């Protein structure tokens, strides 16, 4: 059986049923219905204001569209594949409600500028929601930082012990990553919030429309200056997908650290039952499912970015059916990013506990204070490179003797260099090692307190 479509009399027969299903997007673009209705109401009001249709007809269209909104929200309006897409579904139902005047809604508008408008309305709303999720996670990280200024944790480079850090400093690094994510999304928002409505299919329209009026009604910051660009541009979607991918990369890096920290080998954090699962065969296990899922979903979001780039790379102007493929990528990206931000906020707020005793032991059982020995000598006039080589030598001999630097006697220190005195022990104590790094942006406790105050100001300036 063939599928009837809303096409002109140019067509002599209907679509093959399998092609109708293949062609349809209603299964996923119904996500846009609220935005499609909002955009259509603005368009109807503009048509009435400019005299393209009568004010009474504009009111009829607006009332009918609001009725469809109510029907959809109450579950009464559930269009199927026969509608092909959300735009035809709305127009068809509108005509059923208001009669032939419903057929006037599409005057001076194409599905090309219509869908472009819908996507932008959708995405700007989602950007605001994602920014809210970012702020909520930043708040959690900041609260943890405030509680752990003087909690020490090993710092790593190349996944090798490097120098001890304030745990707050470590957490604030992710706060700052999220701040850049927030800033980046706000910048993307500027290019999302431009109206393509009125661009028509590709060349504008012969009707005396007022594009700036519809843009004002829809709270866009401006309109596309070129109709070809207006209907075919998806730069804003690619930019959003890129920003979303960077968010996920940040979450994935933090997830990897939590996974390591919760292992028996590290034992820096304890996973609480509310955010962990067990094994189906090994009763002793507690698995870090939340960070593992976030780490896994990162590839999914980054894949959508690549998909959008490949979608656009070969498209000539203007609109092409390929662009139907942008929606599922955007919808899934939005859903995934929001879910991951929420899950990570819950994990850090109530799903894990830092083992402070173990952390204190960890920073005292290695050679991560070696740089401070070199700095000690450099502060006493020894050229740093010479001091560096001397410390490398003492680390080598200490390792051979099974000692840490704190275990060396003052005689052993002075045999290495006469500049060493009793205060070397204080200088290489983990807490002093951290406190001494008081350069701007460093891990010194005083600097961390300043960083927390700055972070608090950033959140309050939301």
N, C-alpha and C positions, 0 to 999 in steps of 0.2 A: 504494500500500500504506500502511495506517495504522500509526502508531507506538504500540506499547504503552507505557503509563506506570504508575508506581507510585502510583496514586491509589485512593481508596475506591470502593466500589460505587455511589457517587452518580453516576458517569459511565457512560453507556451505550455510548459509542464512544471510540475513541482519537483522538489529535491527527492533524490533516492533516500529512503528511510535511514540507511546507514550513514549517508553523507550528512543528513540532517542532524543526526546525533553527533557525528564527528565535528560538525560546524558549530554546534551549540556551545554557548558559554554560560548559560543560565545556572548550571550546576555550581559555578563558583562566583560569577559576577553578581549574584543576588546579594553578596556582601556589600555591594555598593548602593543598595536600594534607597537607604536613607539619604545618601548624598545625591542620588539621581533625582529624588523627589524635591530636595532642597534646590538643586540647580534648575529643575524644571519650573518650580514656582517663581524663581527669579526671572527666568526667561518669559514666562507668561505675563508677569507684571510689566516687564519691559515692552512686550508686544502691545499691551493695553495702553501704556503710557505714551508710546510713540504713534498710536493710532493705526498700527498694522492690523490689530483686531480691536473690537469695541471694549470699553472698560467693563461692561457687563460680561462679555465672553471671558475676559481675563479673570474676573471674579469666579465664574463658573469653573474655569480650569483650576484655579487655586483651591477652591473648595473640594473639587474632585480629587486632586492630588493629596490633600490632607486626609481625605477619607481613605485613600489607598494606604497611607501611612498607618492609620488606625487599624485597618484590616490586616496589614502585614504584622504589626506588633501584637495583635490579638490572635494571630494564627489562622485568620480566615482567608488570607490571600497567599497562596502557595503555588506559583506558576511552575509548570513543568517544561520539558524539553521542547514542546511545541511552540513555546514563546521565543525560542532561540537565545535571546539575551534579556537582561534586566530592562533595557530601554524599550524594546518592543512589548515586553510584558506589561510595563506600566502604561504605555500608550494604549494598548488594547483594552486594559481594564478601565482606563479613564474614559474611553469612548463608550464602553458599556454603561458607565455611570452617568455621563453628561450628554451622551448622544453625539451627533456629528460635530459639535463644537470641539470635541476632544481631538478630532483630526486636524485641528488648527494649531495644536501645540507645537508641532514640528516645523511650523513656518519659520523660515530664516535660520534654521539650525540643521546640522548634520549629526549623525551618530559619531562622526569623527571628533568634532569639537565637544560634543556631549560627553563622550567617555573620557576625553582628556580633562574636562572639568570635574567629572565625578572622581577620578583618580586623585586629582589634586586636593579636592575637598576631603577625601578619605585620608590621604597621607598627612596632610597638615594636622588633622585631629590625632592621628596615631603618633606623630612626632611629639605632640604635647604630652600624650600619655606616657611615651617612653621617657621623656625628660623627667616626668614625675617619678617614674620607677628609678631612674638614675639618682635623683635627689634622695629618695628613700634609702637606697643602698649606701649612698655617701653618708647619710645620717648615721646608719648602723656602724660603718667603718670609723667615723669620727668619734662616736661614743666609746668604741673599743679602744681607740687610740688614747682618748682622755684617761681611760682606766689603766693604761699600760705604758705610760711614759718611761718609767724606770724598770720595766720588765725587759730583760735582755734576751736576744735571740741571735744565733749564729747568722752571719751574712755570708753569702756565697758568690763566687764568680767561677765560671766553668763547672758549676756544681761541686766545687771544692771549697772548704772552709777558707774564708778570706779575712773578714774583720767582724767583731761583734757589733750589734746594732741595738738601738731601742726598738722594741716591737712596735711601738706607736709610729716610729719613722717608717718601718716596713709597711704598715697598714696605710699610712698617709701617701705612700707612693701610688697605691691603687686609687686612693681618693683623687689624686691629681690626674691619673689616667681618665677616670670617670668625668672629671671636670672638663678635660679636653673633649670627651665624647659629648657632653652636654653643650659645650660651645660649638662643636662641629654641627650638631643637629640644629641648633638655632641658626647657624649660617645657612645650612641646607634649606631650612624653612623659608628663607627669603626667596629662593628660586622655585620653591614649590608654590608659593603664594602669588602666582601670576595667572591671570585668567586667559584661557584660550577661547572662551565662549564667544561666539560671533565670527570665528574664523571660517565657519561653514565646513564644507567638505575639504577644501584646500585653498579657495580663492576669495573668500569673503562672501558677501551676498548683495543682491540688488535692492533688498528692502532697507528702509531708513532706520536701522537698528541703533541702539545706544549701548555700545559695549561697556563704556565706563559706568553706566548706571547699573548694569547687571554685576559688574565687578564690585561696585559699592555695596549692593545688596548682599553679595556673598562674602563681603569683607576681604576681598583680594586687595593686594597693595597696588596692582596695576594690571595692564593687559599686554598680551603679546603684540609686538609691533609688526609682525609679519605672519600672515595667515598660514602660509606653508609651514613655517616653523611652529606655529601654535598647535597644529594638529599632529605633527610628527615628532615633536620633541619628547624625548624620554631621558634627557640628561639628568633631570631632577630625580628620577627614579633610580638611575645608576648611582648618583651621588648619595642618595639615601642608603642604597644597598651597600655602598662602600663604607659609609659611616657606621651602619649596622654591623658590618663585618669587623670593623676595628673594635667596636664594643665587645663583640664576641671573642675576639682575640685576647682582649684584656681579661675578660672573664675566664677564658681558657687557661691563661697563664696563672691566674690566681687559683683556679681549680687544680692545676698540676701541683702547685705548692701544697694545697690542702691534702691532696692524695699522698704526696711524699710525707708530709708532716704526720699524717695519721697512721703511717706504717710502723711496724714494730722496730724497724731500723732507726727511724727518727723519733717516734713517740713524742712529738712536740705538742700534738693536740689529741684530745679524746673526743670521738664522735658520740653524740647522744642518740638515744634510740629513736627520737622523733625525726631524724634526718639520715638514717642509715638502715640497711637491710642485712639479712643474714644469708648464709649459704644453704642450698637445698640438701647438701650432703655433709658439709663440715660445720658442726654445731658451734665451734669456737669463733667463727668468723663474724666480723662486722664490716660491711662493705661501704665505701664512700660513693654511693650511687649518684648523689646530687652533683658533685663536681665531675664525676665521670660522664654523666649525661651532658652536662654543659660543655665539657671538652669535646664530646662527640658531636653535639649539635652545632658547634662552631664550623665544622666542615660543611654542614648543610647550608648555613647562611652564606658562607664564602662561595659555595657552589652557585647559589642564586645570583650573586654578583657576577660571576663569570657567565652565567646563562644570559643575563641581561646585556652584558657587553657583546656577546656573540649574536644575540638577537638583533642588535642595532647595527652591527658592523657592516652589513651589506645592503641595507635598505635604502633605495632611492626615495627622493621626495615624491608624494607626501605620505599619506596614510597607507599602510599595507596591513593585510589580515594577520601577518606575523605578530603584530602588536597585541593581539589578543593574549599572547603568551606572557605578557608582562605581569598580569594580575596575580596569578597563582604564586609566582615568585615573590611578589611584594606582600601578599597576604600571609604567606608562610613565614617570611622574614619577620614581619611585624609580630606575629603570634609567638614565634620562637624567642625573639629578643626580649619581649615582655615577660614571658614565662621564665626565662633564665635569670633575668634581673631579680624577679620576685623570689625565685628559689634560692639564689645566692644570698639575698638579704635575710631570708628566714634562716638559712644555714648559719650565717655569722651571728645572727642575733640570738638564736636559741638552739642551734644544732651542734655546736662544738665548744670545747673548753680548752683553753691553753694550759698546758702542764708547766706551770712556772718553775717548779722544783727541777724538773728535767731540763728545762731551758737554762736555768742557772748552772746546772752541772755541765751542760753542753758547751757553754762559752768558756768554761774553766779547764777543759780537757784537751786543748789543741794549741797550735802555734799561731793563732790568729792575732796575737799581740806582737808578732815579730816586727811589723812595720813601726810600731811604737818604740821599739828598742832602737831602730835606725833613726827615728825622729828625735829620740832622747839624745843620741850622740850628735846629730846635726844641730840641735839647739845649743850644743856646747862647742861648736866650732869645727866639728869633724865634717868634711865634705860628704854630702849625702851618699854618693856612689861608693865611697870608701866604707861608710857606715853600713850600707846595704850589703856589701861583700863580707864584712865582718860578721854581721848577723846571720847571713847564709851559712857561714862556717860554724857558728855556735849552734844553729838549728841542726846541722848535720851531726855534730858531735853529741848533742843532746839526744837525738833520735837513737844514735848508736848505744848510748848509755841508758836508754829507757827513761829519760827525764823530760819534764816540761821546763820552760824557761823560768817559771816561778820557783823551781826546785834547785836552781843553781845557787851556790854560795856566793857571798860577796867577793871572796878571793877569786873564784872562777870568773866572775864578771870583770874584775880588775886585771886579771891576767889577759883577758881579751882586749881591754883598753882601760887605761888609768882614769878616764873621764867618768867611769861608773862609780856611783856612790850608793848609800843605803836607800835613797829615794827611788831607785830603779824599781823596787818591788811595788811601790805605790803606783808608779807610772804604768806598769804593765798589768795591774789588776783590771779585770774586765770592766767594772763599773767606771773606773777612771779612763780606761781606753775609750769608752763611749762618750763620757762627759767631755773629754778633751777635744773632740771633733766639733768645735763650736763655730766653724766657718758657716756663712749663710747657706742654708739648705742642707746642712750636715745633720748627723745623727745625735749631736750633743744635746743633752736634756734641755738646756736653755733654748736652743734653736728649735727643738721639737715643740716646746711650749708655744713659741712664737708661730710656728707652722700651724698648730692647732687653732690659735686665735685667728689666723688668716683664713683657714678653712671654714671656721664658724661664720666669719664675715661673708665668705662666698656663698654659703648656704642661705644666710639671711637676706642676701641681695637677690634672691630668686625672683 
